[in-house]
Amino acid sequence: MITLSINGKTRNIDASPDTPLLWVLRDSLHMTGTKFGCGIAMCGACTVHLDGQPVRSCSTPASDAVGKKITTIEGVAATAVGKAIQAAWIEHDVPQCGYCQSGQIMSATALLAKNRAPSDGDIDQAMSGNVCRCGTYNQIRAAIKDAAAGVKGA
């Protein structure tokens, strides 16, 4: 049994400590917003936050998340930055197939949480591990910039 803090709630899960956090979220807790993409931490579809830092949940053992605050796509809108990112994603029609978008949003939210005025280079660096097969990178950058403008003073 492991105890995790997910989106502000304490959850006791009957899972092996070496089970990837992704599978604890999806299979044990039925939180399917976090996606399985590649399984080797290269595509970013499975990105969640551990204590505010973006991590790839497909390669993070659940035991590494014990004692940390986990935020998933289901809980990211609890912050002003998360709300701003999600609103900008809609405004810029970012999702096409949508599969990568939860990971994209999680990475973008982590960026704006620590840098309210990111440069193009900052955005490129923060988003570099997130792959979008539909190629919506221009919309993603524009959405991040608009969200940043909306939360600068927050």
Rosetta silent file (secondary structure, phi, psi, omega in degrees, C-alpha in Angstrom):
SEQUENCE: MITLSINGKTRNIDASPDTPLLWVLRDSLHMTGTKFGCGIAMCGACTVHLDGQPVRSCSTPASDAVGKKITTIEGVAATAVGKAIQAAWIEHDVPQCGYCQSGQIMSATALLAKNRAPSDGDIDQAMSGNVCRCGTYNQIRAAIKDAAAGVKGA
SCORE:     score description
SCORE:     0.000 S_00000001
   1 L     0.000  130.719  175.356    0.000    0.000    0.000 S_00000001
   2 E  -122.770  149.940  179.622    1.321    3.433   -0.940 S_00000001
   3 E  -113.349  126.963 -178.525   -0.079    6.826   -0.007 S_00000001
   4 E  -127.552  148.235  173.825   -0.040    9.619   -2.568 S_00000001
   5 E  -103.314  108.977 -174.834   -1.239   13.223   -2.552 S_00000001
   6 E  -122.001  119.252  179.331   -2.984   13.769   -5.875 S_00000001
   7 L    51.923   40.198  176.457   -4.670   17.050   -6.782 S_00000001
   8 L    84.014    2.853  179.687   -4.939   17.953   -3.103 S_00000001
   9 E  -119.919  139.706  176.118   -6.398   14.634   -1.950 S_00000001
  10 E   -83.990  130.012 -178.456   -4.660   11.847   -0.087 S_00000001
  11 E  -127.946  132.456  173.414   -5.121    8.490   -1.773 S_00000001
  12 E   -99.406  125.124 -174.479   -4.123    5.038   -0.510 S_00000001
  13 E  -125.954  132.956  175.900   -3.347    2.729   -3.405 S_00000001
  14 L   -87.490   90.597 -178.739   -2.674   -0.983   -3.385 S_00000001
  15 L  -149.387  152.832  175.523    0.199   -1.006   -5.873 S_00000001
  16 L   -66.205  140.069  179.934    3.793   -2.074   -5.993 S_00000001
  17 L   -59.306  -23.812 -179.835    6.163    0.852   -5.250 S_00000001
  18 L   -90.910    2.306  175.164    7.933    0.281   -8.580 S_00000001
  19 L   -64.921  131.113  177.104    4.720    0.587  -10.606 S_00000001
  20 E   -57.626  139.115 -179.459    5.014    3.598  -12.908 S_00000001
  21 H   -53.604  -35.908  178.244    2.988    6.520  -11.611 S_00000001
  22 H   -53.758  -45.632 -176.199    1.144    6.633  -14.951 S_00000001
  23 H   -75.558  -28.667  173.263   -0.390    3.213  -14.361 S_00000001
  24 H   -64.640  -46.244  179.747   -1.298    4.029  -10.762 S_00000001
  25 H   -62.454  -51.613 -173.589   -3.150    7.103  -12.033 S_00000001
  26 H   -75.430  -49.461 -172.419   -4.832    5.415  -14.990 S_00000001
  27 H   -86.548  -42.481 -177.427   -5.446    1.851  -13.804 S_00000001
  28 H   -82.107  -37.690 -175.069   -5.770    2.136  -10.033 S_00000001
  29 L  -107.061   -5.507  178.499   -7.437    5.554   -9.805 S_00000001
  30 L    58.275   34.619  176.034   -9.129    5.698  -13.234 S_00000001
  31 L   -97.375   92.070 -169.445   -7.701    9.166  -13.912 S_00000001
  32 L   -93.175    8.271  177.329   -7.380    8.850  -17.671 S_00000001
  33 L   -68.749  -33.516  176.566   -6.439   12.434  -18.526 S_00000001
  34 L   -79.165  125.579 -170.965   -2.748   11.566  -18.290 S_00000001
  35 L  -101.927  149.989  169.219   -1.924    9.661  -21.467 S_00000001
  36 L   -89.189  127.064  178.655    0.386    6.802  -22.341 S_00000001
  37 L  -116.079  -75.998 -174.125    2.429    7.735  -25.384 S_00000001
  38 L  -109.090  -25.855 -178.946    5.791    6.069  -25.819 S_00000001
  39 L    80.989    1.552 -179.788    6.519    4.454  -22.460 S_00000001
  40 L  -127.912   23.129  175.019   10.145    5.652  -22.470 S_00000001
  41 L    62.418   30.702 -178.272    9.718    9.280  -21.322 S_00000001
  42 L  -107.277  -21.437 -172.477   10.399   10.737  -24.778 S_00000001
  43 L  -102.104  -23.707  177.738    7.039   12.110  -25.970 S_00000001
  44 L    86.208   -2.803 -178.275    5.665   13.990  -22.944 S_00000001
  45 L   -62.014  -25.874 -175.390    2.073   12.737  -23.200 S_00000001
  46 L   -96.530   14.562 -174.669    2.283   11.393  -19.643 S_00000001
  47 E   -64.002  130.941  171.248    3.568   14.610  -18.023 S_00000001
  48 E  -132.953  174.258  176.577    2.354   15.398  -14.504 S_00000001
  49 E  -106.092  135.867  167.302    3.762   17.683  -11.807 S_00000001
  50 E  -114.946  114.647 -175.649    5.622   16.478   -8.724 S_00000001
  51 L    49.576   40.714  175.399    5.922   19.412   -6.336 S_00000001
  52 L    86.196   -7.664 -178.857    5.372   21.719   -9.309 S_00000001
  53 E   -97.494  134.318  178.178    8.031   20.178  -11.529 S_00000001
  54 E   -71.312  132.459  176.821    7.014   18.432  -14.758 S_00000001
  55 E  -135.876  157.095  177.021    7.923   14.732  -14.791 S_00000001
  56 E   -89.907  111.481 -174.963    7.187   11.840  -17.111 S_00000001
  57 L   -71.694  -17.690  179.259    4.864    9.564  -15.197 S_00000001
  58 L   -70.331  -22.274 -178.439    5.516    6.579  -17.481 S_00000001
  59 L  -118.886    8.877  178.773    9.053    6.284  -16.111 S_00000001
  60 L  -101.836  114.784  177.535    8.530    7.597  -12.577 S_00000001
  61 E   -62.754  143.662  179.662    8.007    4.857   -9.994 S_00000001
  62 H   -55.030  -33.794 -179.870    5.052    5.547   -7.722 S_00000001
  63 H   -61.545  -28.178  177.748    7.442    5.350   -4.760 S_00000001
  64 H   -69.818  -17.265 -177.917    9.218    8.481   -6.052 S_00000001
  65 H   -96.256   -8.104  179.184    5.966   10.415   -5.633 S_00000001
  66 L   -63.550  130.955  179.914    5.362    9.461   -1.994 S_00000001
  67 L    82.540    2.752  178.529    5.459   12.574    0.174 S_00000001
  68 L  -114.769  160.618  176.791    5.196   14.898   -2.833 S_00000001
  69 E   -90.450  118.682  178.332    2.281   16.841   -4.256 S_00000001
  70 E   -97.901  130.919  172.844    1.135   15.316   -7.539 S_00000001
  71 E  -121.959  130.753  178.010   -0.863   17.468   -9.929 S_00000001
  72 L  -112.461  176.388  177.898   -2.485   15.929  -12.985 S_00000001
  73 L   -58.271  -29.856  179.256   -4.405   17.441  -15.866 S_00000001
  74 L   -67.689  -22.101 -176.907   -7.569   16.857  -13.823 S_00000001
  75 L  -114.225   -2.604 -173.320   -6.286   19.240  -11.126 S_00000001
  76 H   -65.717  -26.646 -178.397   -4.208   21.787  -13.015 S_00000001
  77 H   -75.818    1.668  176.604   -7.051   24.318  -13.300 S_00000001
  78 H   -72.280  -11.362  178.466   -6.984   24.790   -9.513 S_00000001
  79 L  -111.008  157.725  177.966   -4.349   27.486  -10.107 S_00000001
  80 H   -62.876  -38.381  179.333   -4.638   30.790  -11.944 S_00000001
  81 H   -65.155  -45.438  178.841   -1.824   29.732  -14.269 S_00000001
  82 H   -60.415  -42.565  177.365   -3.515   26.417  -15.070 S_00000001
  83 H   -62.202  -43.199 -178.720   -6.813   28.178  -15.799 S_00000001
  84 H   -64.756  -42.129  178.386   -5.053   30.711  -18.027 S_00000001
  85 H   -62.456  -48.416 -178.650   -3.237   27.990  -19.982 S_00000001
  86 H   -61.828  -40.578  178.427   -6.418   25.987  -20.527 S_00000001
  87 H   -64.688  -41.252  179.737   -8.331   29.093  -21.653 S_00000001
  88 H   -66.995  -35.689  177.833   -5.536   30.053  -24.055 S_00000001
  89 H   -59.950  -42.210  179.540   -5.472   26.495  -25.459 S_00000001
  90 H   -68.892  -46.570 -178.682   -9.161   26.847  -26.315 S_00000001
  91 H   -57.662  -37.233 -177.001   -8.771   30.389  -27.668 S_00000001
  92 L   -96.363    8.785  179.654   -5.975   29.305  -30.024 S_00000001
  93 L    47.982   47.126 -177.054   -7.645   26.031  -31.069 S_00000001
  94 L   -63.524  -51.817 -174.287   -4.500   24.165  -30.064 S_00000001
  95 L   -67.213  134.880  168.999   -5.872   20.601  -29.877 S_00000001
  96 L  -111.648  -81.754  174.211   -6.371   18.744  -33.105 S_00000001
  97 L   -74.489  -29.776  174.832   -6.303   15.057  -32.279 S_00000001
  98 L    87.369   -9.125 -171.660   -5.796   16.128  -28.656 S_00000001
  99 L   -61.063  -42.256 -175.865   -3.783   13.117  -27.541 S_00000001
 100 L   -83.988   -8.788 -165.995   -0.660   15.007  -26.451 S_00000001
 101 H   -64.370  -34.097  178.661   -2.483   17.995  -25.048 S_00000001
 102 H   -63.257  -41.657  177.483   -2.641   17.031  -21.372 S_00000001
 103 H   -66.606  -39.865  177.863    1.146   16.666  -21.332 S_00000001
 104 H   -61.065  -46.560 -179.198    1.578   19.890  -23.300 S_00000001
 105 H   -62.822  -40.727  179.914   -0.650   21.777  -20.855 S_00000001
 106 H   -64.877  -41.717  178.537    1.208   20.361  -17.855 S_00000001
 107 H   -67.406  -41.973  179.615    4.591   21.431  -19.255 S_00000001
 108 H   -64.881  -39.903  179.285    3.291   24.889  -20.207 S_00000001
 109 H   -64.763  -42.489  177.905    1.751   25.383  -16.773 S_00000001
 110 H   -61.635  -39.973  178.519    5.017   24.445  -15.035 S_00000001
 111 H   -60.375  -53.043 -175.871    6.842   26.959  -17.243 S_00000001
 112 H   -70.300  -23.033  177.334    4.489   29.856  -16.462 S_00000001
 113 H   -65.264  -29.381 -179.809    4.389   29.016  -12.765 S_00000001
 114 H  -109.735  -14.437 -178.427    8.075   29.933  -12.546 S_00000001
 115 L  -140.941   99.917 -175.750    8.466   32.336  -15.499 S_00000001
 116 L   -79.440   -6.334  179.463    5.587   34.727  -16.143 S_00000001
 117 L  -137.538   64.526 -175.847    7.314   36.318  -19.160 S_00000001
 118 L   -72.594  142.123  173.389    8.969   33.488  -21.110 S_00000001
 119 L   -80.793  171.624  175.112   10.949   34.215  -24.262 S_00000001
 120 H   -57.516  -39.743  178.792   10.609   32.056  -27.358 S_00000001
 121 H   -64.347  -39.921  176.980   13.770   30.263  -26.222 S_00000001
 122 H   -62.717  -42.796  179.469   12.298   29.640  -22.758 S_00000001
 123 H   -64.128  -46.970  179.601    9.157   28.210  -24.338 S_00000001
 124 H   -58.186  -43.803 -178.838   11.157   26.033  -26.718 S_00000001
 125 H   -65.813  -46.176 -177.817   13.267   24.684  -23.875 S_00000001
 126 H   -65.799  -32.086 -174.579   10.312   23.992  -21.557 S_00000001
 127 H   -98.872    0.055 -171.150    8.281   22.330  -24.291 S_00000001
 128 L   -61.186  -24.750 -179.883   11.135   20.476  -26.035 S_00000001
 129 L   -92.420    5.723 -179.136   10.221   17.075  -24.617 S_00000001
 130 L  -107.071  119.261 -177.632    6.586   17.256  -25.724 S_00000001
 131 L   -99.129  133.547  175.182    5.811   15.830  -29.146 S_00000001
 132 L  -120.757  109.266 -178.643    2.718   16.856  -31.107 S_00000001
 133 L   -67.054  -21.739  179.298    2.103   14.629  -34.101 S_00000001
 134 L   -83.806  -12.127  176.441   -0.393   17.163  -35.463 S_00000001
 135 L    75.108   37.171 -178.086    2.264   19.899  -35.481 S_00000001
 136 L   -87.999   28.172 -175.395    0.409   22.531  -33.453 S_00000001
 137 H   -59.828  -37.651  178.530    3.654   24.049  -32.154 S_00000001
 138 H   -65.803  -41.249  177.601    2.862   27.557  -33.444 S_00000001
 139 H   -67.158  -37.560  178.660   -0.526   27.538  -31.710 S_00000001
 140 H   -61.326  -48.563 -179.944    1.091   26.178  -28.534 S_00000001
 141 H   -60.526  -45.470 -179.692    3.631   29.013  -28.457 S_00000001
 142 H   -62.442  -40.247  178.844    0.935   31.621  -29.119 S_00000001
 143 H   -64.637  -42.126  178.698   -1.267   30.152  -26.382 S_00000001
 144 H   -62.771  -43.707  179.729    1.592   30.196  -23.873 S_00000001
 145 H   -63.630  -42.286  178.175    2.355   33.841  -24.698 S_00000001
 146 H   -65.714  -41.708  178.361   -1.297   34.853  -24.316 S_00000001
 147 H   -63.194  -41.136  178.657   -1.613   32.952  -21.044 S_00000001
 148 H   -60.443  -42.636  179.493    1.577   34.617  -19.782 S_00000001
 149 H   -62.816  -33.406 -178.478    0.176   38.055  -20.602 S_00000001
 150 H   -77.812  -21.546 -176.835   -2.952   37.189  -18.642 S_00000001
 151 H  -115.061    4.371 -178.123   -1.170   36.026  -15.481 S_00000001
 152 L   -52.516  -45.793 -176.624    1.856   38.377  -15.333 S_00000001
 153 L   -86.918   -4.008 -176.183    0.371   40.421  -12.539 S_00000001
 154 L   -75.784    0.000    0.000   -1.253   37.528  -10.709 S_00000001
